[in-house]
Amino acid sequence: MSEEATNQPKFMSVDRELGIEIIDGVWAVGEARALEEIQERFNVSRTVAREAARQLEAMGLARPRRRLGLVAQPQENWRMLHPVLINWRLHSTQRMAQMRAVVQLRQAVEPMAAANAARIAPIPDRGRLMSLAAEMRQFSDTNDEESFIDCDNEFHEVMLACSGNELFAALGELVGIVIRARVDFDAPHPARQPTIIAHEAVAEAIFKGDADGAHAAMSTLLSDACHDFSGVNISLPTPTEAPTTPRQRPAATK
């Protein structure tokens, strides 16, 4: 068994636990932690501690400072579209904020991506979407939730990939993370009839080249998904909600 496997906290890697502490504010912005402290806390080698530090730095959660170690960074420095960071936020105290942000992003992007796919997707991709929608119904009938989620994930990845927009395609991994995270939110079983019907409608519209129909069907699908997470308010903010004041960036030092 590898050192990483034997020395990681249960169900968490070193970088994940430290990352969620930064997200939750347990590791305060500006606070420094030396690699030696991480080694001792998790009983890992310096190599493992350095790798954890590199992962946190890659997501903008922390930065190395000479003679200080790792320094936690404010939220405006985080790489918010990093799939790992999104996953961590979904399993932190920022779960509701992250889910709301992802749903709004999907509502802005996926209907347009579906419309694009209806216009330009190659025939094999159109056929694959039809097949995936049919497989989702089949796995629903057999109560195979894991296979259903796999198909759901692939459906959105294929649709985004054949939209003709490389930035839309790059969101496939992000959408997959959210689809799979539903099992941690005590959400209703994903293989419900409205979900299946909505996917079939999207696939059929794309297959027929009906851009308006694909846009409308995807909008309906995502609207239904908004209500699938019990206890998670992912609706748009109301005018009475106080806006979050962003932290000010510190002045650059000369």
FENBELMO-V507160 format. One record per helix or strand of 3 or more residues. SS is the DSSP state (a for helix, b for strand). FROM is the first residue (numbers start at 0). LEN is the number of residues. If there is no record, write none. Layout:
ss={SS:SS}
from={FROM:FROM}
len={LEN:LEN}
This chain:
ss={a:a:a:a:b:b:a:a:a:a:a:a:a:a:a}
from={2:13:34:45:61:68:74:82:94:122:144:165:171:192:210}
len={5:11:8:13:4:4:3:8:26:19:17:4:13:16:15}
